[in-house]
Amino acid sequence: MMAPRLPRIGEWYEHLHENDLLRVLDTNLDRETVTVQRLDGNLEEIDLDEWNGMPLESIDPPDDEVDAEDDVQIDELEEPELSLDEEGLSGPEESDEYD
């Protein structure tokens, strides 16, 4: 019987039978789960017993590594430019767009 192996957060693993790459995002020992992100960006929660039964090999991060944050909408990233002038903090030039 193999000794249980705890996944290392941030590490990449290759599933040897499925030729799939997984990155460990989180482990929850209370719930006995491992949260992983597949190379295509999909997230999955795996039971720790299932994890320990998987044929995995620790690997270097792939060249086309994805981040869980890559799914952020562009609107969430756009912030108005602010500047500090004699009158204090000001935002973008006023526009009639919101009148």
Secondary structure, DSSP 8 states (H G I E B T S, - for coil): --------TT-EEEETTTTEEEEEEEEETTTTEEEEEETTS-EEEEEHHHHHHS-EEEE---TT---GGGG--HHHH-----EEETTEEE-S---GGG-
